[in-house]
Amino acid sequence: MHTKVVIVGGGFAGLSVARQLDSEEFDITIIDKTNHHVFQPLLYQVATAALSPGDIAVPIRAIFTKKKNVRVLLGEVVSVDTNNNKVELKGQNSISFDYLILAPGTNYNYFGNDHWKQYAPGLKTLSNALDIREKILLSLEKAEQIADHELRKKYLTYVIIGAGPTGVEMAGSIAEIVKRNMMRDYRNFNIDDTNIYLIEAANGVLNMYPESLSKKAEQTLKEMGVEVLLNSPVEDITLDKVKVGGKEIESSNIIWAAGTQVPPLITELDEPQDRIGRIKVNKDLSITQNKNVFVIGDASYFEDKKGNPLPGVAPVALQQGKFLGKLIKEEVRKNKTRPQFSYLDKGTMATIGRAKAVADIKGFTLSGLIAWLMWGFIHIFFLIGFRNRFRVFAEWVWHYLTFKRGVRLITYKDENSE
């Protein structure tokens, strides 16, 4: 009799579990709202026209083509019945399980202002990245057609809200686009006409990094032409306007990168949670109601040996997935003693721009070219599939040598561009 394992989420955490359970004794079902696995840390590269969607994504089915015990479903799990070991799919039947792994990731948190989402999209999916790319490119095209400096100002102003890794990477990448890469192709405006704002409610960028790297990142961004506004919580966002510090910034390019929250599927579980809804899991990553239901990845709250919550990054998800796959395999094979999860922190890093990055590797702080090279090779290594790694590496080298962005295509006409 096969052991039924249901995995909700096709990110690093979920796929890492499935890869461990490579034996025919397991009947694995992977459920995801999209048909592809996407490497989220490089989404900003798609959004800023450096990479194509296919460079950082791969169909989930293609990953498990040779694994006949793995079934992939395109769907959305809307509820979990921990008493009867079933999950309910939207518009479909329920699916039973022996083991359930919940790894749905997180969404952006607008802190009670959900209406801001229509004006300031986040960057969590390929669709988000492509929408932002189109918006940036269309803004440049519109600015090229407007002679009046004041009228075209909003099309050349970029506002990124949130100075975590995603916000810093977006701000730096946009700075490279509008301050260097694409300026040679436009005749009606120049570098001095562009404005980039990075807005942060806290008192520093990359607050989870050592203060020296936070200051280094802030200084690097300023040198690239980014205006960093710290201690500046956003007061309101409307169409093409951000209100902060009592003044309004007019911009047709507003991007949200401030804070995350877990989806309702997780928050509706009757389990202890932190302030953003992450489940406080047991030492073996299970929940209290059912020892065969686990929450891993960004949606779980787990403290390291120092009492600090683990960050929502790919290495954490990969290690949790690998641990859980081994746990299930051993338990099914009658090993009754469950081990405790322990995270091996190999460091954190963030890129800011070409040959510009910061890294904290086990207490050693690095910045500049060395940190950027480390960031690049590590992120390329994490990509699934040789083809993806080769293409990204080639694009990366080409961009470094030529300063050119390769995917500057507008694929649909903006409804307001008549």
C-alpha positions in Angstrom: 0.0 0.0 0.0 1.4 3.4 -1.1 1.8 6.2 1.4 -0.1 9.3 0.1 1.9 12.5 0.4 0.2 15.8 -0.7 2.4 18.8 -1.2 0.8 22.3 -1.5 3.2 24.6 -3.3 5.7 24.1 -6.1 8.4 26.4 -4.6 11.8 25.3 -3.3 10.3 23.8 -0.1 7.7 21.7 -1.7 9.9 20.4 -4.6 12.7 19.6 -2.1 10.4 17.2 -0.2 9.2 15.6 -3.5 12.7 15.0 -4.6 13.6 13.2 -1.4 10.7 10.8 -1.7 12.0 9.1 -4.9 10.7 5.6 -4.0 7.7 4.0 -5.6 6.3 3.4 -2.1 5.1 7.0 -2.0 2.2 8.4 -4.0 3.0 12.1 -4.3 0.6 14.8 -5.4 1.9 18.4 -5.9 -0.7 21.1 -6.0 0.1 24.7 -7.2 -1.8 27.6 -8.5 0.6 27.9 -11.4 2.0 25.2 -13.6 5.6 26.3 -13.1 8.3 26.6 -10.4 9.8 30.1 -10.4 13.1 31.2 -8.8 11.7 34.3 -7.0 15.1 35.9 -6.1 15.6 36.6 -9.8 12.1 37.9 -10.6 13.4 41.5 -10.4 15.7 40.6 -13.3 12.7 39.8 -15.4 10.9 42.9 -14.2 13.9 45.1 -15.3 14.3 43.4 -18.7 17.6 41.6 -17.9 16.2 38.0 -18.2 13.4 36.2 -19.9 10.6 34.4 -17.9 11.9 31.0 -19.2 15.3 31.7 -17.8 14.1 31.5 -14.2 11.1 29.2 -14.4 10.4 25.6 -15.4 7.1 23.6 -15.7 6.7 21.5 -12.6 5.6 18.6 -14.6 8.9 18.7 -16.6 10.9 18.4 -13.3 9.2 15.1 -12.5 8.7 13.6 -16.0 10.6 10.5 -15.1 9.0 10.1 -11.7 5.9 8.1 -12.3 4.8 8.3 -8.6 4.5 12.1 -8.8 1.2 13.7 -9.9 1.0 17.5 -10.5 -2.3 19.3 -10.2 -3.0 22.9 -11.3 -5.3 24.1 -8.6 -5.8 26.0 -5.3 -6.3 24.4 -1.9 -8.9 26.4 0.0 -9.1 24.4 3.2 -7.5 21.7 5.3 -9.4 19.1 7.3 -6.8 18.0 9.9 -9.2 15.6 11.6 -10.1 13.6 8.5 -6.8 14.0 6.6 -8.2 15.8 3.6 -7.6 19.0 1.6 -10.3 20.8 -0.4 -9.5 22.2 -3.8 -11.3 25.2 -5.2 -14.1 24.0 -7.6 -12.9 20.4 -7.3 -13.1 17.4 -5.1 -11.2 16.8 -1.9 -7.9 14.8 -1.8 -7.0 12.5 1.1 -3.5 12.2 2.5 -1.3 10.3 4.9 1.2 13.2 5.1 0.5 16.8 4.1 3.2 19.4 3.5 1.9 23.0 3.3 4.4 25.2 1.5 2.3 27.9 -0.2 4.8 30.8 0.4 3.6 34.3 1.2 1.9 37.3 -0.3 2.7 41.0 0.1 1.2 42.7 3.1 -0.4 46.1 2.4 -1.1 46.6 6.2 -4.8 47.0 5.9 -4.7 49.1 2.8 -5.5 46.5 0.2 -6.8 49.1 -2.3 -3.1 50.2 -2.7 -2.4 47.0 -4.5 -4.0 48.2 -7.8 -1.7 51.2 -7.8 1.5 49.6 -6.4 1.9 45.9 -7.5 4.2 43.6 -5.7 6.7 41.2 -7.2 5.9 37.6 -6.3 5.0 35.9 -9.6 6.1 35.9 -13.3 2.9 37.8 -14.1 3.9 40.5 -11.6 7.4 40.7 -13.2 6.1 41.0 -16.7 3.5 43.6 -15.8 6.1 45.7 -14.1 8.5 45.3 -17.1 5.7 46.4 -19.5 4.9 49.4 -17.3 8.6 50.6 -17.1 9.1 50.2 -20.9 5.8 51.9 -21.7 6.6 54.8 -19.4 9.9 55.4 -21.3 8.0 55.4 -24.6 5.4 57.8 -23.3 8.1 60.2 -22.0 9.7 60.1 -25.4 6.6 61.6 -26.9 6.0 64.4 -24.4 7.9 67.7 -24.9 6.8 69.4 -21.7 9.3 68.6 -18.9 6.7 68.8 -16.1 4.1 66.6 -18.0 6.6 63.8 -18.6 8.1 63.9 -15.1 5.8 61.2 -13.7 6.8 58.8 -16.4 10.5 59.2 -15.5 9.9 58.9 -11.8 10.2 55.5 -10.1 9.0 54.7 -6.5 9.9 51.5 -4.7 8.3 51.0 -1.3 10.2 48.8 1.1 14.0 48.5 1.4 14.5 44.8 2.0 16.4 42.7 -0.5 13.7 42.9 -3.2 13.3 46.7 -2.8 17.1 47.3 -2.9 17.6 45.0 -5.9 14.7 46.6 -7.8 15.9 50.2 -7.0 19.5 49.4 -8.1 18.4 47.6 -11.2 16.0 50.4 -12.3 18.8 52.9 -11.6 21.0 51.0 -14.1 18.2 51.0 -16.7 17.2 54.7 -16.5 20.6 56.1 -15.6 22.7 54.2 -18.0 21.5 51.3 -20.1 18.6 52.7 -22.1 19.4 56.4 -22.2 21.3 56.0 -25.4 18.2 54.9 -27.2 16.0 57.9 -26.3 16.3 61.4 -27.7 13.7 63.5 -25.8 15.1 63.2 -22.3 18.3 62.4 -20.4 19.7 60.9 -17.2 19.0 64.1 -15.2 15.3 63.9 -16.0 14.9 60.6 -14.1 14.1 60.2 -10.4 14.2 57.0 -8.3 12.9 56.9 -4.8 13.4 54.0 -2.3 11.0 54.5 0.6 11.4 52.7 3.9 9.5 53.1 7.2 12.4 51.8 9.3 15.7 53.6 9.9 17.8 51.7 7.4 17.9 49.6 4.2 18.5 45.8 4.5 17.7 45.9 8.3 18.4 42.2 8.7 22.0 42.7 7.7 24.9 44.0 9.8 24.8 47.8 10.2 28.0 48.2 8.2 26.5 46.5 5.2 23.2 48.4 5.5 25.1 51.7 5.4 27.2 50.4 2.5 24.1 49.5 0.5 22.5 52.8 1.2 25.6 54.7 0.1 25.9 52.6 -3.1 22.3 53.3 -4.0 22.8 57.0 -3.5 25.8 56.9 -5.7 23.7 55.2 -8.4 21.2 58.1 -8.3 18.6 56.6 -5.9 17.0 58.9 -3.3 16.6 56.9 -0.2 13.9 58.0 2.2 14.2 56.4 5.6 11.8 56.7 8.6 9.2 57.5 6.0 6.1 55.3 6.3 3.7 55.6 3.3 0.6 57.6 4.2 -1.4 56.9 1.0 -1.2 55.6 -2.5 -3.5 56.7 -5.3 -3.3 56.5 -9.1 0.2 57.7 -10.0 0.8 59.3 -6.6 2.5 58.3 -3.3 2.0 60.4 -0.2 4.9 60.2 2.2 6.2 62.7 4.8 3.4 65.1 4.1 4.3 65.5 0.4 3.2 63.7 -2.8 5.5 62.0 -5.3 3.9 61.7 -8.7 4.9 58.5 -10.5 3.4 56.1 -13.0 5.9 53.4 -11.8 5.1 52.5 -8.1 6.3 49.1 -6.9 5.5 47.5 -3.5 8.2 45.5 -1.7 7.2 46.2 2.0 6.4 43.3 4.2 4.7 39.9 3.6 1.7 37.9 5.0 0.8 34.3 4.7 -2.3 33.2 2.6 -5.7 32.5 4.3 -5.1 28.7 3.9 -2.5 29.0 6.6 -3.9 31.7 8.9 -7.2 29.8 9.1 -5.5 26.8 10.7 -6.2 26.8 14.4 -2.6 26.9 15.3 -0.2 29.4 17.2 0.9 32.1 14.8 3.2 35.1 14.7 2.1 38.6 13.9 2.0 38.0 10.1 0.2 34.7 10.4 3.1 32.2 10.1 2.5 28.9 11.9 4.7 28.3 14.9 5.6 24.8 14.0 7.1 22.1 16.3 10.7 21.1 16.3 10.0 18.5 13.6 8.1 21.2 11.5 4.7 19.6 12.2 1.6 21.4 13.6 0.1 20.7 17.0 -3.3 19.3 15.8 -1.9 16.6 13.5 1.7 15.3 13.6 1.5 14.3 9.9 0.7 17.9 8.8 3.7 20.1 8.3 4.2 23.8 7.4 7.5 24.7 5.8 9.1 27.6 3.9 8.0 31.2 4.2 4.7 30.3 5.8 6.3 28.6 8.9 7.8 30.2 12.0 10.8 28.4 13.4 13.5 29.9 15.6 17.2 29.2 15.3 19.4 28.3 18.3 19.6 32.0 19.2 15.9 32.5 19.3 15.7 34.4 16.0 13.0 33.4 13.4 14.4 31.9 10.3 14.2 34.2 7.3 12.0 33.5 4.2 14.8 32.6 1.8 15.5 29.8 -0.5 18.2 28.0 1.6 15.8 27.7 4.6 13.1 26.2 2.3 15.6 23.8 0.7 16.9 22.6 4.0 13.5 22.2 5.5 12.2 20.3 2.5 15.2 17.9 2.5 14.8 17.3 6.2 11.1 16.6 5.9 11.6 14.2 3.0 14.1 12.2 5.0 11.8 12.2 8.1 8.8 10.9 6.2 10.9 8.2 4.4 12.4 7.0 7.7 9.1 7.1 9.5 7.3 5.0 6.9 10.1 2.5 7.1 9.3 2.1 10.8 11.9 4.4 12.4 9.7 5.8 15.2 12.0 8.5 16.5 11.6 11.9 14.8 14.6 14.1 14.6 14.5 17.9 15.2 15.2 20.3 12.4 18.3 22.5 12.7 19.1 25.2 10.1 22.7 25.6 8.9 23.1 29.3 8.1 25.5 29.7 5.2 25.0 33.5 5.0 22.8 36.1 3.3 23.5 38.4 0.4 21.8 41.0 -1.8 22.7 42.5 -5.1 22.4 46.2 -5.8 23.7 46.6 -9.3 26.4 45.7 -11.7 29.5 44.6 -9.7 27.7 45.9 -6.6 26.4 43.7 -3.8 26.6 43.0 0.0 27.1 39.7 1.8 27.2 38.4 5.3 28.8 35.0 5.4 29.0 33.6 9.0 30.0 37.0 10.4 32.3 38.0 7.5 31.0 41.0 5.7 31.7 41.5 2.0 30.7 44.1 -0.5 31.4 45.2 -4.1 32.6 43.0 -6.9 33.5 39.9 -4.8 30.1 39.9 -3.1 28.4 40.4 -6.5 30.3 37.4 -8.0 29.3 35.2 -5.1 25.7 36.3 -5.3 25.6 35.6 -9.0 27.1 32.1 -8.9 25.1 31.0 -5.9 21.8 32.1 -7.4 22.7 30.5 -10.8 23.5 27.3 -8.9 20.1 27.2 -7.3 18.3 27.4 -10.7 16.6 24.1 -11.7 17.9 22.6 -14.9 21.2 22.9 -16.8 19.5 24.9 -19.6 18.4 27.5 -17.2 21.8 27.8 -15.5 23.6 28.1 -18.8 21.2 30.7 -20.2 21.2 32.9 -17.1 25.0 32.7 -16.9 25.3 33.7 -20.6 22.9 36.7 -20.1 24.7 37.7 -16.9 28.1 37.8 -18.7 26.6 39.6 -21.7 25.0 42.2 -19.5 28.2 42.8 -17.6 30.3 43.2 -20.7 27.9 45.3 -22.8 25.7 47.1 -20.3 22.7 46.0 -22.5 19.4 44.7 -21.3 18.3 41.9 -23.7 14.5 41.5 -23.2 13.1 45.0 -23.8 9.9 43.9 -25.5 6.5 45.4 -25.1 4.2 42.5 -25.9 0.8 44.2 -25.4 -0.5 47.7 -26.0 -1.4 49.6 -22.9 -5.1 50.4 -22.7 -4.4 54.0 -21.9 -1.8 54.6 -24.7 -4.3 55.6 -27.4 
